[in-house]
Amino acid sequence: MKYNTVQIEIHVPLSEDGYIFDVGSLYDGFQRLTDPRQARGKRFELALVLVLIVLAKLAGEDQPCGIAEWARARQAVLRTILNVSRSNLPSHSTYRRVLQKVVEPSELLSMIREFLEQLPSAGSSVLISLDGKTLRGSIGVGRTSGVHLLAAYVPREGIVLAQVAVAAKTNEITAAPQVLQAVDLRGKIVMGDALLTQRDLSVQIVESQGNDIWLAKDNQPTLQQEIADVFLPDEPFPGSSPIPDDFEVARTVTKGHGRLEERRLTTSSLLQGYTDWPYLKQVFQLERRVVHLKTGQVQQEVVYGLTSLTRAEAGPTHLLTFVRDYWGIENGLHYRRDKTLHEDATRMTHPRLAEAMAILNNLVIGLALRTGRRNLAAARRHYDACLPDALGLVLRCPARL
């Protein structure tokens, strides 16, 4: 199938160094990836294909056809800057084929992590969110499941540190140790949802010099009840005094999007030494109350949790902030991949293709947000209009941006 492209005249000013890419740039990293193809018959270098995908994605294109059309419409300037000898840039089938058959996802992820760690202030935040996502675009006809990825994500920085495909007939619990092993946990705090509240993971994290925060729900009924009992109102017998507690409370009230939301987190250390959960130092009760201002409808929920952090390391105010940041993974990563980068709408039924594209989506989020633009859609419009800025992200070392 052939696509008619309209050539767009774009003027990209030369820098004082010309069009030479920096050592340590994203392009440099892509050039160091393993390319198993034989030189004979190889029309486009792996690094070139990946750079074009990233540039097109930064500019708002997500489907392979759209990526190919975007690049070919700008091929006059791109061929010059990227030193392409061929008269045309890759077709949409080339992008799919390279991601499916050439790129090794684990190597690509490792290279991107090293690149992102060069970014200014990278690694300054401590919270790492563990959460999984199914790529709906990878579910083929007649199938009920697709590629499911578990990621270690830094909410404050928009960076995915590690990501592992969950094997068929298993779940995130079996994949989580692999993800954690790929991350330097020293001085970090790992938080996951109730499914990942597992004793073995707590041991792995704390013995790797990190700390954990978990939620306790129905999959851990005994633990959940033990924590809930700590916060039950004390009803002393007549003539006796109430049992002293050590509760500390933090509260926040926010208003926005037609809602008034109150969060109240209460901590206690009373369960320490009275449960078999490894390295437990505090438990907490989180009460959330949401009032929908237009209708007056009220929603309330109570969530229980536990952590290896002592009160001196993280009081209720800090824990409340960590929990809110953790829940931000839905908007910060999953929503952006689904809605802004159209990940679920992109058909990628081959698992390796789907995983590689998800890794590049994570990269685009990290690249765009590092410039201070919190709105990814607006950032993509900017890079579509300002090709030199997009080129700077892929050709220059982060230290020089």
MIZA-993005 format. One record per residue (C-alpha): residue number from 1; residue in one letter; x, y, z. Coordinates in nm, 2 decimals, padded with zeros to 4 digits. Layout:
N
  pos  code      px      py      pz
  NUM     a       X       Y       Z
...
END
This chain:
401
  pos  code      px      py      pz
    1     m   00.00   00.00   00.00
    2     k   00.14   00.34  -00.09
    3     y   00.07   00.67   00.08
    4     n   00.08   01.00  -00.08
    5     t   00.26   01.25   00.13
    6     v   00.28   01.63   00.11
    7     q   00.62   01.77   00.15
    8     i   00.64   02.04   00.42
    9     e   00.90   02.31   00.40
   10     i   01.07   02.33   00.74
   11     h   01.37   02.55   00.83
   12     v   01.58   02.41   01.11
   13     p   01.86   02.65   01.21
   14     l   02.21   02.50   01.23
   15     s   02.36   02.49   01.58
   16     e   02.72   02.60   01.63
   17     d   02.82   02.23   01.62
   18     g   02.62   02.16   01.30
   19     y   02.40   01.85   01.30
   20     i   02.64   01.62   01.50
   21     f   02.46   01.44   01.78
   22     d   02.61   01.43   02.13
   23     v   02.77   01.14   02.30
   24     g   02.51   01.04   02.57
   25     s   02.22   01.16   02.35
   26     l   01.92   00.94   02.28
   27     y   02.04   00.89   01.93
   28     d   02.37   00.77   02.06
   29     g   02.20   00.53   02.29
   30     f   01.99   00.38   02.01
   31     q   02.31   00.33   01.81
   32     r   02.45   00.11   02.08
   33     l   02.16  -00.13   02.07
   34     t   02.21  -00.48   01.92
   35     d   02.10  -00.51   01.56
   36     p   02.08  -00.88   01.46
   37     r   02.02  -00.81   01.10
   38     q   02.28  -00.88   00.83
   39     a   02.43  -00.58   00.66
   40     r   02.32  -00.70   00.32
   41     g   01.96  -00.60   00.26
   42     k   01.94  -00.37   00.56
   43     r   01.79  -00.05   00.43
   44     f   01.77   00.16   00.74
   45     e   01.98   00.17   01.06
   46     l   01.80   00.07   01.38
   47     a   01.89   00.40   01.55
   48     l   01.73   00.59   01.26
   49     v   01.41   00.40   01.28
   50     l   01.37   00.44   01.65
   51     v   01.46   00.82   01.64
   52     l   01.19   00.87   01.37
   53     i   00.93   00.69   01.58
   54     v   01.02   00.90   01.88
   55     l   01.01   01.23   01.68
   56     a   00.67   01.14   01.53
   57     k   00.53   01.04   01.87
   58     l   00.65   01.37   02.02
   59     a   00.47   01.54   01.74
   60     g   00.14   01.36   01.80
   61     e   00.15   01.05   01.58
   62     d   00.10   00.70   01.73
   63     q  -00.01   00.46   01.46
   64     p   00.27   00.32   01.24
   65     c   00.09   00.46   00.93
   66     g   00.08   00.81   01.08
   67     i   00.44   00.79   01.19
   68     a   00.55   00.70   00.84
   69     e   00.34   00.98   00.68
   70     w   00.47   01.24   00.93
   71     a   00.83   01.15   00.87
   72     r   00.80   01.14   00.49
   73     a   00.62   01.48   00.49
   74     r   00.94   01.62   00.65
   75     q   01.19   01.39   00.49
   76     a   01.39   01.67   00.31
   77     v   01.50   01.82   00.64
   78     l   01.51   01.49   00.83
   79     r   01.73   01.32   00.57
   80     t   01.98   01.61   00.59
   81     i   01.99   01.62   00.97
   82     l   02.00   01.25   01.03
   83     n   02.24   01.18   00.73
   84     v   02.01   00.95   00.54
   85     s   02.15   00.85   00.20
   86     r   01.83   00.68   00.07
   87     s   01.58   00.90  -00.11
   88     n   01.28   00.79   00.10
   89     l   01.23   00.73   00.47
   90     p   01.08   00.40   00.61
   91     s   00.73   00.28   00.53
   92     h   00.48   00.19   00.80
   93     s   00.56  -00.18   00.76
   94     t   00.93  -00.11   00.84
   95     y   00.84   00.04   01.17
   96     r   00.63  -00.25   01.27
   97     r   00.89  -00.51   01.15
   98     v   01.18  -00.34   01.33
   99     l   00.99  -00.33   01.66
  100     q   00.86  -00.68   01.62
  101     k   01.17  -00.86   01.50
  102     v   01.48  -00.65   01.56
  103     v   01.44  -00.46   01.89
  104     e   01.50  -00.66   02.21
  105     p   01.26  -00.50   02.46
  106     s   01.48  -00.56   02.77
  107     e   01.78  -00.41   02.61
  108     l   01.58  -00.11   02.49
  109     l   01.44  -00.05   02.83
  110     s   01.78  -00.07   03.00
  111     m   01.93   00.18   02.75
  112     i   01.64   00.42   02.80
  113     r   01.66   00.40   03.18
  114     e   02.03   00.49   03.16
  115     f   01.95   00.78   02.93
  116     l   01.67   00.91   03.16
  117     e   01.90   00.89   03.46
  118     q   02.11   01.16   03.31
  119     l   01.82   01.41   03.32
  120     p   01.85   01.70   03.55
  121     s   01.72   01.62   03.90
  122     a   01.66   01.26   03.80
  123     g   01.65   01.03   04.11
  124     s   01.57   01.31   04.35
  125     s   01.23   01.18   04.45
  126     v   01.20   00.87   04.66
  127     l   00.86   00.71   04.58
  128     i   00.84   00.43   04.33
  129     s   00.49   00.31   04.23
  130     l   00.44  -00.05   04.13
  131     d   00.14  -00.10   03.90
  132     g   00.04  -00.31   03.60
  133     k  -00.15  -00.24   03.28
  134     t  -00.29  -00.46   03.01
  135     l  -00.23  -00.34   02.65
  136     r  -00.58  -00.38   02.50
  137     g  -00.45  -00.32   02.15
  138     s  -00.25  -00.65   02.19
  139     i  -00.56  -00.86   02.23
  140     g  -00.61  -01.05   01.90
  141     v  -00.93  -01.17   01.75
  142     g  -01.08  -01.46   01.94
  143     r  -00.85  -01.40   02.24
  144     t  -00.95  -01.27   02.58
  145     s  -00.61  -01.16   02.71
  146     g  -00.32  -00.96   02.58
  147     v   00.02  -00.83   02.69
  148     h   00.02  -00.72   03.06
  149     l   00.31  -00.51   03.18
  150     l   00.41  -00.44   03.54
  151     a   00.60  -00.11   03.58
  152     a   00.81   00.06   03.84
  153     y   00.72   00.43   03.79
  154     v   00.85   00.75   03.96
  155     p   00.53   00.97   03.98
  156     r   00.71   01.30   04.05
  157     e   00.95   01.26   03.76
  158     g   00.73   01.08   03.50
  159     i   00.99   00.81   03.45
  160     v   00.95   00.43   03.42
  161     l   01.26   00.27   03.58
  162     a   01.17  -00.09   03.50
  163     q   00.90  -00.28   03.32
  164     v   00.84  -00.66   03.29
  165     a   00.59  -00.85   03.08
  166     v   00.37  -01.07   03.31
  167     a   00.38  -01.43   03.17
  168     a   00.06  -01.60   03.07
  169     k  -00.11  -01.80   03.35
  170     t   00.07  -01.60   03.61
  171     n   00.01  -01.26   03.77
  172     e   00.18  -00.94   03.89
  173     i   00.30  -01.12   04.21
  174     t   00.54  -01.34   04.02
  175     a   00.67  -01.05   03.80
  176     a   00.72  -00.80   04.09
  177     p   01.05  -00.95   04.22
  178     q   01.20  -00.92   03.87
  179     v   01.09  -00.55   03.85
  180     l   01.23  -00.47   04.19
  181     q   01.56  -00.65   04.12
  182     a   01.61  -00.42   03.82
  183     v   01.59  -00.11   04.03
  184     d   01.83   00.04   04.29
  185     l   01.61   00.05   04.59
  186     r   01.86   00.21   04.83
  187     g   01.68   00.50   05.00
  188     k   01.36   00.45   04.80
  189     i   01.01   00.38   04.90
  190     v   00.81   00.13   04.70
  191     m   00.43   00.13   04.71
  192     g   00.19  -00.11   04.54
  193     d  -00.18  -00.19   04.54
  194     a  -00.34  -00.46   04.76
  195     l  -00.25  -00.74   04.51
  196     l   00.12  -00.68   04.57
  197     t   00.09  -00.67   04.95
  198     q   00.31  -00.98   05.00
  199     r   00.55  -01.07   05.27
  200     d   00.82  -01.18   05.03
  201     l   00.82  -00.84   04.85
  202     s   00.85  -00.66   05.18
  203     v   01.16  -00.87   05.27
  204     q   01.31  -00.81   04.93
  205     i   01.26  -00.43   04.95
  206     v   01.38  -00.37   05.30
  207     e   01.68  -00.60   05.27
  208     s   01.77  -00.41   04.95
  209     q   01.79  -00.10   05.18
  210     g   01.45   00.04   05.07
  211     n   01.11   00.08   05.25
  212     d   00.76  -00.02   05.16
  213     i   00.40   00.11   05.18
  214     w   00.12  -00.14   05.12
  215     l  -00.26  -00.14   05.12
  216     a  -00.44  -00.41   05.30
  217     k  -00.76  -00.53   05.15
  218     d  -00.97  -00.85   05.10
  219     n  -00.68  -01.06   04.96
  220     q  -00.51  -01.02   05.31
  221     p  -00.82  -01.05   05.53
  222     t  -00.64  -01.13   05.86
  223     l  -00.39  -00.84   05.81
  224     q  -00.67  -00.61   05.71
  225     q  -00.87  -00.69   06.02
  226     e  -00.57  -00.66   06.25
  227     i  -00.51  -00.31   06.12
  228     a  -00.88  -00.21   06.14
  229     d  -00.90  -00.33   06.50
  230     v  -00.62  -00.09   06.60
  231     f  -00.85   00.20   06.50
  232     l  -01.17   00.08   06.65
  233     p  -01.32   00.32   06.91
  234     d  -01.21   00.22   07.26
  235     e  -01.51   00.14   07.49
  236     p  -01.37   00.10   07.84
  237     f  -01.56  -00.09   08.11
  238     p  -01.74   00.12   08.37
  239     g  -01.49   00.26   08.62
  240     s  -01.19   00.20   08.40
  241     s  -00.98   00.44   08.19
  242     p  -00.95   00.42   07.81
  243     i  -00.64   00.24   07.68
  244     p  -00.39   00.51   07.57
  245     d  -00.32   00.53   07.19
  246     d  -00.05   00.68   06.99
  247     f  -00.26   00.81   06.70
  248     e  -00.13   01.10   06.48
  249     v  -00.35   01.25   06.22
  250     a  -00.30   01.44   05.89
  251     r  -00.59   01.60   05.69
  252     t  -00.62   01.76   05.35
  253     v  -00.91   01.93   05.18
  254     t  -00.90   02.00   04.80
  255     k  -01.16   02.14   04.56
  256     g  -01.16   02.10   04.19
  257     h  -01.34   01.94   03.89
  258     g  -01.68   01.99   04.07
  259     r  -01.57   01.80   04.38
  260     l  -01.48   01.87   04.74
  261     e  -01.25   01.60   04.86
  262     e  -01.13   01.54   05.22
  263     r  -00.86   01.29   05.31
  264     r  -00.78   01.20   05.67
  265     l  -00.49   00.96   05.75
  266     t  -00.43   00.83   06.10
  267     t  -00.12   00.64   06.19
  268     s  -00.03   00.40   06.48
  269     s   00.27   00.20   06.58
  270     l   00.08  -00.02   06.82
  271     l   00.07  -00.32   06.59
  272     q   00.45  -00.34   06.57
  273     g   00.57  -00.66   06.73
  274     y   00.21  -00.80   06.74
  275     t   00.19  -00.92   06.38
  276     d   00.40  -01.16   06.17
  277     w   00.44  -00.91   05.89
  278     p   00.81  -00.86   05.82
  279     y   00.96  -00.52   05.91
  280     l   00.63  -00.36   05.99
  281     k   00.67  -00.03   06.18
  282     q   00.34   00.16   06.13
  283     v  -00.01   00.10   06.02
  284     f  -00.26   00.36   05.90
  285     q  -00.62   00.42   05.83
  286     l  -00.71   00.65   05.54
  287     e  -01.06   00.80   05.53
  288     r  -01.17   00.96   05.20
  289     r  -01.49   01.17   05.17
  290     v  -01.59   01.32   04.83
  291     v  -01.88   01.56   04.79
  292     h  -02.00   01.62   04.43
  293     l  -02.09   01.99   04.45
  294     k  -02.35   01.98   04.17
  295     t  -02.56   01.70   04.30
  296     g  -02.47   01.69   04.66
  297     q  -02.38   01.32   04.64
  298     v  -02.14   01.20   04.90
  299     q  -01.89   00.91   04.86
  300     q  -01.69   00.77   05.15
  301     e  -01.44   00.49   05.18
  302     v  -01.19   00.37   05.43
  303     v  -00.86   00.21   05.33
  304     y  -00.60   00.04   05.56
  305     g  -00.23   00.02   05.50
  306     l   00.11  -00.06   05.65
  307     t   00.47   00.05   05.61
  308     s   00.82  -00.03   05.71
  309     l   00.88   00.34   05.77
  310     t   00.91   00.45   06.13
  311     r   00.72   00.76   06.25
  312     a   01.04   00.95   06.26
  313     e   01.10   00.87   05.89
  314     a   00.75   00.94   05.78
  315     g   00.47   01.08   05.99
  316     p   00.10   01.09   05.87
  317     t   00.16   01.40   05.66
  318     h   00.43   01.23   05.46
  319     l   00.24   00.91   05.43
  320     l  -00.07   01.10   05.30
  321     t   00.15   01.26   05.03
  322     f   00.30   00.93   04.93
  323     v  -00.04   00.76   04.90
  324     r  -00.17   01.05   04.68
  325     d   00.14   01.04   04.46
  326     y   00.11   00.66   04.42
  327     w  -00.25   00.69   04.30
  328     g  -00.13   00.95   04.05
  329     i   00.01   00.66   03.84
  330     e  -00.33   00.62   03.68
  331     n  -00.33   00.98   03.55
  332     g   00.04   01.03   03.52
  333     l   00.12   00.71   03.32
  334     h  -00.17   00.49   03.23
  335     y  -00.41   00.77   03.13
  336     r  -00.15   00.94   02.92
  337     r  -00.06   00.62   02.74
  338     d  -00.42   00.52   02.68
  339     k  -00.58   00.86   02.60
  340     t  -00.30   01.09   02.48
  341     l  -00.07   00.83   02.31
  342     h  -00.36   00.61   02.20
  343     e  -00.19   00.29   02.32
  344     d  -00.50   00.08   02.35
  345     a  -00.63   00.19   02.01
  346     t  -00.31   00.09   01.83
  347     r  -00.34  -00.27   01.70
  348     m  -00.02  -00.45   01.82
  349     t  -00.12  -00.82   01.84
  350     h   00.24  -00.94   01.84
  351     p   00.36  -00.94   02.20
  352     r   00.71  -00.82   02.13
  353     l   00.58  -00.53   01.91
  354     a   00.34  -00.43   02.18
  355     e   00.60  -00.43   02.46
  356     a   00.85  -00.23   02.25
  357     m   00.59   00.03   02.16
  358     a   00.49   00.06   02.53
  359     i   00.85   00.12   02.62
  360     l   00.87   00.40   02.37
  361     n   00.55   00.55   02.50
  362     n   00.70   00.56   02.84
  363     l   01.00   00.73   02.69
  364     v   00.79   01.00   02.52
  365     i   00.62   01.08   02.84
  366     g   00.95   01.11   03.03
  367     l   01.10   01.33   02.75
  368     a   00.81   01.56   02.72
  369     l   00.75   01.62   03.08
  370     r   01.11   01.69   03.16
  371     t   01.07   02.03   03.00
  372     g   00.82   02.13   03.26
  373     r   00.51   02.08   03.04
  374     r   00.27   01.88   03.26
  375     n   00.01   01.86   02.98
  376     l   00.14   01.59   02.74
  377     a  -00.11   01.68   02.47
  378     a   00.00   02.04   02.47
  379     a   00.36   01.94   02.47
  380     r   00.31   01.72   02.16
  381     r   00.14   02.01   01.98
  382     h   00.45   02.22   02.06
  383     y   00.69   01.96   01.93
  384     d   00.49   01.92   01.61
  385     a   00.52   02.30   01.55
  386     c   00.88   02.32   01.67
  387     l   01.08   02.05   01.51
  388     p   01.42   02.19   01.63
  389     d   01.30   02.15   02.00
  390     a   01.21   01.79   01.93
  391     l   01.54   01.72   01.76
  392     g   01.72   01.87   02.06
  393     l   01.56   01.61   02.28
  394     v   01.69   01.32   02.08
  395     l   02.03   01.45   01.94
  396     r   02.17   01.63   02.24
  397     c   02.29   01.50   02.58
  398     p   02.05   01.59   02.86
  399     a   02.32   01.78   03.04
  400     r   02.34   02.02   02.75
  401     l   01.97   02.08   02.70
END
